[in-house]
Amino acid sequence: MENSEKKYVRPTWDEYFMEVARTIAKRATCDRGRSGCVIARDNQILVTGYVGSPSGLPHCDEAGHLMRKVVHDDGSVTQHCVRTVHAEQNAICQAAKRGISIDGGTVYCRMTPCRTCAMLLINCGIKRVVCEKHYHDEADSLEMFREVGIKIEHLEDGVQTYKNM
């Protein structure tokens, strides 16, 4: 082999599952934060989910966003689209519909799960969370994960930004 040729390096399991989560995100129906989620255990994909409206209801891509103002503890106000179910929530729903236990699994997602998703993941028995980036309002989630011993890792240091703010 010539020195100019590089030997192929297989992705790690984390890189592999995160790439699958990025692909799953392409099915998302809210352009503000197209997100996907993979839940895996023992290097096998159990379920996936992406951001989208509940079955049978209009999607943001069709009907536009359903925005609500949120006032934070520091007094700042942000806008959030409430038309969709989060990717992590949809993955949990898929597990429930299919009768698949995700206990002991690892979640791969675009950003730190929100507070509600974090609570659901804790109660589902998730042991590890791997995120591409940080979430701007992640403090509660990080604290809960720390308290219950769920390991969380971020592949990048940056905070996830949204389109169409």
C-alpha positions in Angstrom: 0.0 0.0 0.0 1.3 3.4 -0.9 1.9 6.0 1.8 -0.7 8.3 0.1 -3.5 5.7 0.6 -5.3 5.9 3.9 -6.5 2.8 5.6 -10.2 2.7 6.1 -11.2 3.2 9.8 -14.5 1.8 10.8 -16.7 4.2 12.9 -17.0 3.5 16.6 -20.4 2.3 17.8 -21.2 5.8 19.0 -20.3 7.3 15.6 -22.3 4.7 13.8 -25.5 5.1 15.9 -25.2 8.9 15.8 -24.9 8.8 12.0 -28.1 6.7 11.9 -29.8 9.3 14.2 -28.8 12.0 11.7 -30.4 10.0 8.9 -33.5 9.3 10.9 -33.8 13.1 11.5 -34.3 13.6 7.7 -37.9 12.3 8.3 -38.6 15.0 10.8 -41.5 17.3 9.9 -40.6 20.5 11.8 -37.9 22.5 10.1 -37.0 24.4 13.3 -35.0 21.5 14.7 -35.1 18.4 12.6 -34.1 15.8 15.1 -33.8 12.0 15.2 -33.2 9.5 18.0 -31.9 6.0 18.1 -32.2 3.7 21.1 -29.7 0.8 21.1 -28.6 -1.9 23.4 -25.7 -4.4 23.0 -24.8 -2.7 19.7 -28.2 -3.4 18.2 -30.8 -0.8 17.2 -34.0 -1.3 19.2 -36.1 1.7 18.0 -35.9 5.0 16.3 -37.9 8.2 16.4 -38.0 11.7 14.9 -39.7 15.0 15.5 -43.2 15.0 14.2 -46.8 15.6 14.9 -48.9 13.0 16.5 -50.3 10.5 13.9 -53.2 11.9 11.9 -52.5 15.6 12.9 -51.0 18.1 10.5 -47.3 18.6 10.4 -45.4 21.8 10.7 -44.1 21.3 7.1 -47.7 21.3 6.0 -49.6 23.6 8.4 -46.9 25.8 9.8 -45.6 26.0 13.3 -47.8 26.2 16.4 -45.7 28.6 18.5 -46.0 29.3 22.2 -44.0 31.7 24.4 -42.1 30.2 27.2 -40.9 32.4 30.1 -37.7 31.0 31.7 -36.5 31.4 35.3 -34.2 34.2 34.4 -37.1 36.1 32.8 -36.1 35.5 29.3 -38.8 34.6 26.8 -38.4 32.2 23.9 -40.7 30.8 21.3 -41.3 27.0 21.0 -43.2 25.0 18.5 -45.6 22.7 20.3 -47.1 21.0 17.3 -44.6 18.1 17.5 -43.6 15.2 19.6 -39.9 15.1 20.4 -37.7 12.4 18.7 -37.0 10.7 22.1 -40.7 10.6 22.9 -41.5 9.1 19.5 -38.8 6.5 20.0 -40.3 5.6 23.4 -43.7 5.4 21.8 -42.4 3.0 19.1 -40.9 0.8 21.8 -44.3 0.7 23.6 -46.3 0.0 20.4 -43.9 -2.8 19.4 -43.5 -4.3 22.9 -39.7 -3.7 22.9 -38.0 -3.1 26.2 -35.5 -0.3 26.1 -34.4 -0.9 29.7 -30.6 -0.7 29.9 -30.3 1.0 26.5 -28.3 3.9 25.2 -30.0 6.9 23.5 -28.4 8.7 20.6 -29.9 12.1 19.9 -29.2 15.5 18.3 -29.0 17.5 21.6 -29.4 17.0 25.4 -32.9 15.8 25.9 -35.3 18.4 27.3 -36.6 18.0 30.9 -39.7 16.0 30.0 -37.7 13.7 27.7 -35.1 13.2 30.4 -37.7 12.2 32.9 -39.2 9.7 30.5 -35.8 8.2 29.6 -35.0 7.8 33.3 -38.3 5.9 33.9 -37.6 3.7 30.9 -34.4 2.5 32.4 -32.0 4.2 29.9 -28.4 4.0 31.2 -26.5 6.3 28.8 -27.3 9.2 26.6 -25.0 10.3 23.7 -25.8 13.8 22.2 -24.4 15.6 19.2 -24.6 19.0 20.9 -25.9 20.7 24.1 -29.4 22.0 24.5 -29.8 25.7 25.6 -32.0 24.7 28.5 -30.3 21.6 29.7 -29.5 22.3 33.3 -32.5 20.3 34.8 -31.9 17.4 32.5 -28.2 17.2 33.3 -28.9 17.4 37.1 -31.5 14.6 36.9 -29.2 12.4 34.9 -26.4 13.0 37.4 -28.6 12.2 40.4 -29.8 8.9 39.0 -26.4 7.9 37.5 -27.2 8.1 33.8 -24.0 8.8 31.9 -24.4 11.6 29.3 -21.8 12.5 26.7 -21.7 15.3 24.1 -19.8 14.8 20.9 -19.5 18.5 20.3 -19.2 21.4 22.8 -21.6 23.8 21.0 -25.2 24.5 21.7 -27.8 23.3 19.1 -29.3 26.3 17.2 -32.7 26.3 15.6 -33.9 27.4 12.2 -36.9 29.6 11.9 -36.7 31.1 15.3 
